[in-house]
Amino acid sequence: MALVLFLPLAGAVAMGKPPAAYLQFPPKTPDVPHAPFSLPVFLGLALLILAATTPILLRLVSFRGGDGLRKPVLPFPWWGWTGAGLGAASWILAWSRIPGLGGFHAHAFTPLWIGFILVVNAFTARRTGRCLLLSRTRSFLLLFPVSAGFWWSFEYLNRFVGNWRYVGAVEFGAVEYFLFATLPFSTVLPAVLSTRELLLSCPRIDRSFREWEPLSPARPKTIGLAALFLSCAGLFAVGIAPDVVFPLVWVAPPTLLISLAALRGEPHTLSGIASGDWRTAASSILAALLCGVFWETWNFGSTAKWVYAIPYVDALHVFEMPLLGYAGYLPFGVLCAGIGDLVVGIVIKE
């Protein structure tokens, strides 16, 4: 975390930029004049993303090890129905233009995602008889405050790249902004980790990626050291040339976390692929992507929302997000899993 916070600021200072602009609170997204759309850059990034994701998608679609169905072991719990009702009511509130409710629109995101988290855990409990909410309650609850700090770090990184900003919300003072922003930020990790658990309960995902191609580097410590250096250099570059390296906001933090774990000889989100077990990695990126689709869907019609300004690839929007922007959810899922599993490990040790 210290590296994530310090390195981009150090890069900006090295370029003669005033550090105060990145440390103000409430934060104000800089009105950065981004580079215009570039077809060569768009096509290059698209090919890179396809090369990285196509094998996983083909494996998932073409695997013939089962039909992906599982007989429910429990009825759908009452609190799952409560979550569904909460989510539906919050969705209506978020998208409505009802006179007199304008002050509540900016606060619909938190109950909407609490409802989503409850529903996802309820489906998992129905399928398997257990879920994060019931089986690891302390870990599940701890994910909320950790998630708040986790997403605040991305809000900080956005001060450098200026890739998204919030519109439609009323102006708040520093204390109000912190409280009202922290609440929705706290739902990110519980949503992604709960969705990952649900995906892992699907036989198709479990069987597709349980035994796949092993990927074991010959010199893991050397690769870990190189990855650590490159991720640190990437975060430093975010403060120097944000339009050029903006994807590293999503790639560098998980690379940093995994490289540190690899150098210590500790397990991490990608450890299993050395023996051909891709379940954790695949389910993590799919969970974040699925959550991302819901995030962007519900954001699209909300009166209080976020909008994007992405250099070079700001085209083919799916909701507010440019199409290639969804690729950021893939490494983001790996990072969510790494932080979430670390929280679970801490609670178990206690």
Secondary structure, DSSP 8 states (H G I E B T S, - for coil): -HHHHHHHHHHHHHTT--THHHH-SS------------HHHHHHHHHHHHHHHHHHHHHHHH--S--S----SS---HHHHHHHHHHHHHHHHHH---TT-HHHHTT-HHHHHHHHHHHHHHHHHHHHS--HHHHSHHHHHHHHHHHHHHHHHHHHHHHHH--EEEES-----HHHHHHHHHHHHTTHHHHHHHHHHHHHTSHHHHHHHHS------S-HHHHHHHHHHHHHHHHHHHTT-HHHHTTHHHHHHHHHHHHHHHHHT---TTGGGGGT--HHHHHHHHHHHHHHHHHHHHHHT-SSEEEE--TTT--SEETTEEGGGGGGHHHHHHHHHHHHHHHHHHHHH-
